[in-house]
């Protein structure tokens, strides 16, 4: 029996207390080796995304505003030359990490846990000179909280207009912070109660703008703050997930009855581990994850048959409803372009990849890419829709100008727990994002230290390697 099942069999007082009690009782000795390795991998992946995103425009705007209000401080943020107070550090790291659509995710909850949990845990651990082992435990606990809560709310929360990363991220940040602050079950539940009032984030970014980038930053900062307020004795509501005026009712509706949600088993698990971090994906492409299976299909067909864009007459994609909703998104900005099914597929067809370099101003105005967007047609496929969120599938069909037809079915995109990046591919991603900022020697030294994070006596020592 795994630890989650063992805890579940003892008591189930309600989703909030059950989750808080399980997390407060965690220790690294209770976490299997597979989940520990996954946590190291996701820590490396998320830090790479933060470093690369440090120079994006949105992060620069946030930095200028927050430094203007709070000044600088003592906490290092990966990829940033300056240092900041702890809350600003978490906000900037979260915003940077989500800024380029390279951060990880948990399919069942349609949520990006790393870019909330890691900034919160990293900032607090660095400020408190915590051990690497304590940081790793905090990361695992934070993933557990945000992933399970998001899975229990999704897709109802999405159809109500909420961005799961923002609204559930505060719980992951609070859980990670609570671990580092040594919370018992009561304090962990209190931290959730306070954090819930800061849950926020709308899908309004599909209409334009860059506010989406700030959602994880807000959640990371507010989760730390909730935990610190709890540590100082702030009273908070109990049962905030299932309470009538609580989180699930507010963000996901009254069905099913929130009090009956089996929170520790919400979502799905990797066959090799019951911990959520072990079943998260990593992104090989710099765009919305809902489009990745379609990208895989295009790359597979085009690669096998050596097709040129001009030889393609039509591209049809059958997929699930949430993914199909991105078929009408435009590409006036980088954010919307990375969410746009037509633009992502057109850029992939023309350039043979979907990296950061496909979404800049020049690419969004490239006549050759734009000429392909009208060829892209997306519909809801009943089979794919029935499989969601258990799978993120896409059926790709390409017709050529000379009448040939090619089809490909992708049940799960590359980077999923069932189709993972290798350690070598992860290292290549990290070095590709970090080395241009840190230099190759420092990036390699940081990578080696992160693979051995559990032996690190002070996280601040690694943090010093991650600043330019």
Secondary structure, 3 states (H helix, E strand, C coil): CCHHHHHHHHCCCCHHHHHHHHHHCCCHHHCCHHHHHHHHHHHHHHHHHHHHHCCCHHHHHHHHHHHHHHCCCCEECCCCCCEECHHHHHHHHHHHHHCCCCCCEEHHHCECCHHHHHHHHHHHHHHCCCCHHHHHHHHHHHHHHHHHHHHHHCCHHHHCCECHHHHHHHHHHHHHHHHHCCCCHHHHHHHHHHHHHHCCCEHHHHHCCCHHHHHHHHHHHHHHHHHHHHHCCCCCCCCCCCCCCCHHHHHHCCCCCHHHCCHHHCCCCECCECCHHHHCECCCCCCCHHHHHHHHHHHHHHHHHCCCHHHEEEEEEEECHHHHHHHHCCCCCHHHHHHCHHHHHHHHHHHCCCCHHHCCHHHHCCHHHHHHHCCEEEEECHHHHHHCCCCCCEEEEEEECCCCEEEEEECCCCCCHHHCCCHHHHHHHHHHHHHHHHCHHHHHHHHHHHHCHHHCCCHHHHHHHCCC
